[in-house]
Amino acid sequence: MDQQITNLDLDLREEIIKLKKELNASILAHYYQESEIQDLADYVGDSLELARRAKTTEADVIVFAGVHFMAETAKILNPNKTVLIPDLEAGCSLAEGCPAPLFKKFRENHPDHLAITYINCTAEVKALSDIICTSSNAEKIINQIPINQPILFSPDKNLGKYLIKKTGRRMLLWEGSCIVHETFSERKIIDLKLENPSAKLIAHPECEEHILLKAEFIGSTSKLLKFVQEDDAQSYIVATEVGIIHQMKKARPDKVFIPAPPENNCSCNECPYMKLNTLEKLYLCMKNGFPQINLDEELIKRALVPIERMLEMS
């Protein structure tokens, strides 16, 4: 049976490579995707890097192995290209927790505030925002805003609290959070540190404050990856979605990477949305040209403005 599964995976990989050539397609994958999808991708990165790559690709078809808001961003940046996603249900707890009608009221209640919105949101919320940001560039963008300009930061309260500390700016925060980054157990991490005293705790800024206070390095997925390549430690406890560890092991096979454990005995340090995408679904979406991301032309125009501002300020 194992051999049959291996042969099936091999056939799917070969078929995906063939389809990529036939379609003149580019596969973009987030760090949180399954390792076999990452290894097939033309480019693997975080939200900022993937947005930049989507903007500059010469491919006719963009196959986005990530979650829905990421594929929407690719479509906004490439309205005339076909954008495919392996599973249309691959959503995001942050995006789902910030519906556009409620966000619109939030903005209307604070008309003098500038809305800086984390890229983990729907196209409709992007269209209602002034500037989009990612965890990679949020601090840099906030530091470019005049000090007397009030700011609304949405939808991740943990990232917002971290940025308030980093920038010294007061910001009104939307009360949203990531289901993965809120599951890490402080107690279990302390136990892991006692078992691995030389291991450094590294964390994504979407984690809760009590985790960040114990972290020896905080950064976006791309910054975490760069840190472990350049740092002199030999082992790390990694407090973000476990998919990034595949790239860490590829970059530094000589080092040890330990996933930060969730509170319960579950796979809660895996994003259930990201993991909806599989090799088979990737093949089928390319073969069938479906699911496809389609957005209203006027919505694309409005959502493009704050994304372009982000890219200019980054």
C-alpha positions in Angstrom: 0.0 0.0 0.0 2.8 2.5 0.9 4.4 1.8 -2.5 1.1 2.5 -4.2 0.8 5.8 -2.4 4.4 6.7 -3.2 3.8 6.0 -6.9 0.5 8.0 -6.9 2.4 11.0 -5.4 5.1 10.6 -8.0 2.5 10.5 -10.8 0.8 13.6 -9.4 4.0 15.5 -9.2 4.9 14.6 -12.8 1.4 15.6 -14.0 1.5 18.9 -12.2 4.9 19.7 -13.8 3.4 18.9 -17.2 0.4 21.0 -16.6 2.5 23.9 -15.4 4.3 23.9 -18.8 1.1 23.5 -20.8 -0.7 26.3 -19.0 2.4 28.6 -18.6 1.5 28.6 -14.9 3.4 29.6 -11.8 2.7 27.9 -8.5 3.1 30.2 -5.5 3.0 28.5 -2.1 3.0 29.8 1.4 5.4 28.4 4.0 2.5 26.8 5.8 1.6 24.4 3.0 2.4 20.7 3.1 6.0 20.0 2.3 5.3 18.2 -1.0 3.5 21.3 -2.3 6.3 23.6 -1.2 8.8 21.4 -3.1 6.7 21.7 -6.3 6.2 25.4 -6.1 8.0 27.9 -8.3 8.2 30.2 -5.3 7.6 29.7 -1.5 7.3 32.7 0.8 5.3 34.7 3.3 2.4 37.0 2.4 4.6 40.0 1.4 7.0 38.0 -0.7 4.1 36.2 -2.4 2.3 39.5 -3.1 5.5 40.8 -4.7 5.9 37.7 -6.8 2.3 37.7 -7.9 2.7 41.3 -9.1 5.8 40.5 -11.2 5.0 37.1 -12.6 4.9 36.6 -16.4 2.9 33.5 -16.1 -0.6 33.3 -17.7 -2.0 31.3 -14.8 -1.2 31.8 -11.1 -1.9 28.7 -9.0 -2.0 29.9 -5.4 -1.3 27.2 -2.8 -2.3 29.1 0.2 -5.5 30.4 1.7 -8.4 32.4 0.0 -7.3 35.9 0.9 -3.8 35.3 -0.6 -5.3 34.1 -3.9 -7.6 37.1 -3.8 -4.6 39.4 -3.4 -3.0 37.7 -6.4 -6.1 38.4 -8.5 -6.3 42.0 -7.4 -2.7 42.5 -8.5 -3.3 40.5 -11.8 -7.0 41.1 -12.8 -6.4 39.8 -16.3 -4.7 36.6 -15.3 -6.4 33.3 -14.3 -5.9 32.7 -10.5 -6.6 29.1 -9.3 -6.7 27.8 -5.7 -6.7 24.1 -4.9 -9.5 24.3 -2.3 -12.0 27.3 -2.3 -12.8 26.5 1.4 -9.2 27.3 2.5 -10.1 30.3 4.5 -8.5 32.2 7.5 -9.9 32.7 11.0 -8.6 36.3 10.9 -10.4 37.1 7.7 -13.6 35.3 8.8 -13.5 37.2 12.1 -13.5 40.6 10.4 -16.6 40.8 8.1 -16.7 43.8 5.8 -20.1 45.3 7.1 -18.8 45.3 10.7 -15.4 46.7 9.6 -17.2 49.4 7.7 -19.0 50.5 10.9 -15.7 50.3 12.8 -14.2 52.8 10.3 -17.3 55.0 10.3 -17.2 55.2 14.1 -13.6 56.6 13.9 -13.6 58.8 10.8 -10.4 60.6 11.7 -8.3 57.4 12.0 -6.1 55.9 9.3 -7.0 52.2 8.7 -3.9 50.0 8.5 -5.1 46.5 7.9 -3.2 43.2 8.1 -3.2 41.4 4.7 -5.1 38.5 6.4 -8.5 39.9 5.4 -11.0 39.7 2.6 -10.9 41.7 -0.6 -13.9 43.7 0.6 -12.1 44.7 3.8 -9.0 45.6 1.9 -11.1 47.9 -0.3 -12.3 49.7 2.9 -8.7 50.2 4.2 -6.1 52.9 3.7 -3.0 50.8 3.8 -2.4 47.0 3.8 0.5 45.5 5.7 2.0 42.2 6.5 3.9 41.0 9.6 7.1 41.6 7.7 6.5 45.3 6.9 3.9 46.5 9.5 6.4 48.2 11.8 8.1 49.9 8.9 4.8 51.2 7.5 3.5 52.4 10.9 6.8 54.3 11.4 6.1 56.3 8.2 2.8 57.6 9.4 2.8 61.1 11.0 2.8 60.8 14.8 -0.3 62.9 15.2 -2.3 60.6 12.9 -4.6 58.2 14.8 -4.5 54.6 13.5 -7.0 51.7 13.4 -5.2 48.4 13.2 -7.1 45.3 12.1 -7.8 42.4 12.4 -5.1 40.8 14.6 -5.1 42.1 18.1 -1.9 40.1 19.1 0.1 41.5 16.2 -1.4 45.0 17.0 -0.3 44.8 20.6 3.2 43.8 19.6 3.4 46.7 17.1 2.2 49.2 19.8 5.1 48.1 21.9 7.6 48.2 19.0 6.5 51.5 17.6 5.3 53.4 20.7 2.2 54.3 18.8 -1.3 54.2 20.3 -3.7 52.3 18.0 -7.3 51.1 18.2 -7.3 47.4 17.6 -9.9 45.1 16.1 -10.5 42.1 18.4 -9.4 39.3 16.1 -6.9 36.5 16.4 -5.3 33.5 14.6 -6.6 30.1 15.8 -3.1 28.6 15.3 -1.1 31.3 17.1 -3.4 31.4 20.1 -3.1 27.7 20.8 0.5 27.5 22.0 0.9 26.4 25.6 3.1 28.5 27.8 3.4 25.6 30.3 4.5 23.1 27.7 7.0 25.5 26.1 8.5 26.0 29.6 8.8 22.2 29.9 10.4 22.0 26.5 12.9 24.7 27.4 13.8 22.7 30.6 14.4 19.6 28.4 16.3 21.6 25.8 18.1 24.4 27.7 20.2 25.5 24.7 17.1 25.7 22.3 16.0 29.3 21.5 12.3 30.1 21.5 11.4 31.9 18.3 7.9 33.2 17.7 5.6 34.8 15.1 4.1 38.2 16.4 0.6 36.8 16.0 1.3 34.7 19.2 -0.2 35.9 22.5 1.8 38.3 24.6 2.8 35.7 27.3 4.5 33.6 24.5 6.2 36.7 23.0 7.6 37.7 26.3 9.5 34.5 26.5 10.7 34.5 22.9 14.4 35.2 22.1 13.4 36.3 18.6 10.1 37.5 17.2 9.5 37.8 13.4 7.4 37.0 10.4 7.8 33.6 8.8 10.5 34.9 6.4 12.3 36.6 9.2 12.2 33.5 11.4 13.6 31.5 8.5 16.4 34.0 8.0 17.2 34.1 11.7 17.7 30.4 12.1 20.0 30.4 9.0 22.2 33.2 10.4 22.0 32.6 14.2 24.7 30.5 16.0 22.3 28.3 18.1 21.9 24.7 17.1 18.3 24.1 18.2 15.0 26.1 18.2 11.5 25.9 19.6 9.4 27.3 16.8 6.1 29.0 17.8 4.3 29.4 14.5 2.6 27.0 12.1 4.7 23.9 11.7 4.8 24.1 7.9 7.8 26.6 8.1 9.9 23.9 9.7 10.2 22.2 6.3 12.1 25.2 4.9 14.1 25.6 8.0 15.3 22.0 7.8 16.1 22.4 4.1 18.1 25.6 4.8 19.9 24.2 7.9 19.8 20.4 8.0 22.5 20.5 10.7 20.1 22.2 13.2 17.2 20.9 15.3 13.7 22.4 15.1 11.1 21.6 17.7 7.4 22.6 17.0 6.0 24.6 19.9 3.2 22.5 21.4 -0.5 23.5 21.6 -2.4 23.5 24.9 -4.4 20.4 24.1 -3.2 17.1 22.7 -4.2 18.0 19.1 -2.6 19.1 15.8 -3.6 22.7 16.6 -0.2 24.0 15.6 -1.2 23.1 12.1 -3.5 25.5 10.2 -6.6 23.5 9.3 -7.3 25.9 6.4 -3.7 25.7 4.9 -3.8 21.9 5.2 -7.0 21.7 3.1 -4.8 22.0 0.0 -3.3 18.7 -1.0 -1.2 17.4 -3.9 -4.3 15.9 -5.5 -6.3 19.1 -5.2 -3.4 21.0 -6.7 -3.4 18.7 -9.7 -7.2 18.8 -10.1 -7.5 22.6 -10.0 -4.8 22.9 -12.7 -6.4 20.1 -14.8 -9.9 21.5 -14.6 -9.2 25.2 -14.3 -11.3 25.3 -11.2 -11.7 26.6 -8.4 -10.9 30.0 -9.9 -10.8 33.4 -8.1 -13.2 35.9 -9.6 -13.7 39.4 -8.2 -15.9 42.3 -9.2 -13.9 44.8 -11.4 -14.8 47.8 -9.1 -13.8 45.9 -6.0 -10.4 45.1 -7.6 -9.8 48.7 -8.3 -10.6 49.8 -4.7 -8.7 47.0 -3.1 -5.7 47.6 -5.3 -5.1 51.1 -3.9 -4.1 50.1 -0.3 -2.1 47.1 -1.6 -0.1 49.3 -3.9 0.5 51.7 -1.0 1.9 48.8 1.0 4.3 47.8 -1.8 5.5 51.4 -2.2 6.1 51.8 1.5 7.9 48.5 1.8 
